[in-house]
Structures are given as C-alpha cells and as structure tokens.
Amino acid sequence: MSPELREDRGVVLAAVRKSGRVLAHVSLDMRDDPGIVLQAVAQDGKALRFASEELRRNREVVMQAVA
C-alpha cells in the first residue's frame, strides 16, 4: 500500500473491512482511529495487535475483537 493510501481514511476503511490484518500496513494515525480499528477487529479479532496501545486498552475495541 502506498504511503498516500495508508493515510486515506476511506481507502483504509474499505481495506480493513475486507481484511482486518491490513491494519498492520496502515499509518500510525489510522491505527489510532477508533472507527478504523473497530472495523478491523470486527473482521478479524487478531488485528487487535496492530492497533495503537491506547485502543488495545479500550474496552469496546477489545470486546469487539473477542466477539
């Protein structure tokens, strides 16, 4: 994924909806975006490991990852 696409919220959102593990390849800002991370972990709970430290401690995000 090109650097520009890693910063494009619409592109990132579409990508994580198809594969949550795409979160590993997006910008740090996107990994700290609750909307992006929630979609990623809903698609693949293992994507939680790629979220920002703050969101890995977020109850809603964690609950979605294990749902």
C-alpha positions in Angstrom: 0.0 0.0 0.0 1.5 3.4 -1.0 2.2 6.0 1.7 -0.7 8.1 0.4 -3.2 5.3 0.6 -2.1 4.4 4.1 -3.3 7.9 5.1 -6.6 7.8 3.1 -9.3 7.0 5.7 -11.8 5.9 3.0 -9.3 3.5 1.4 -8.1 2.2 4.7 -11.7 1.6 6.0 -12.6 -0.3 2.8 -9.5 -2.4 3.1 -9.9 -3.4 6.8 -13.5 -4.3 6.1 -12.2 -7.0 3.7 -9.2 -8.0 5.8 -8.6 -6.8 9.3 -5.0 -7.6 9.2 -4.5 -4.8 6.7 -4.3 -2.7 9.9 -0.6 -3.8 10.1 0.2 -1.8 7.0 -1.6 1.5 7.6 -0.3 4.7 9.1 0.1 5.1 12.9 -2.7 7.7 12.8 -5.1 5.1 11.2 -4.1 2.6 13.9 -5.2 5.1 16.5 -8.6 5.8 14.8 -11.4 4.0 16.7 -13.6 3.7 13.7 -10.9 2.0 11.6 -9.8 -0.2 14.4 -13.3 -1.3 15.3 -13.9 -2.3 11.7 -10.6 -4.2 11.5 -11.2 -6.2 14.7 -14.8 -6.9 13.7 -13.4 -8.5 10.6 -10.5 -10.3 12.3 -10.1 -10.1 16.1 -6.4 -10.9 15.7 -6.0 -7.4 14.1 -6.1 -6.0 17.6 -2.4 -6.5 17.9 -1.9 -3.8 15.2 -4.0 -1.2 16.9 -2.4 1.7 18.9 -1.6 0.9 22.5 -4.4 3.2 23.7 -7.0 1.3 21.6 -5.7 -2.1 22.7 -6.7 -1.0 26.2 -10.1 0.3 25.0 -12.9 -1.9 26.4 -15.2 -1.5 23.3 -12.4 -2.4 20.9 -11.3 -5.4 22.9 -14.9 -6.7 23.3 -15.4 -6.4 19.5 -12.2 -8.3 18.9 -13.3 -11.2 21.0 -16.9 -11.2 19.9 
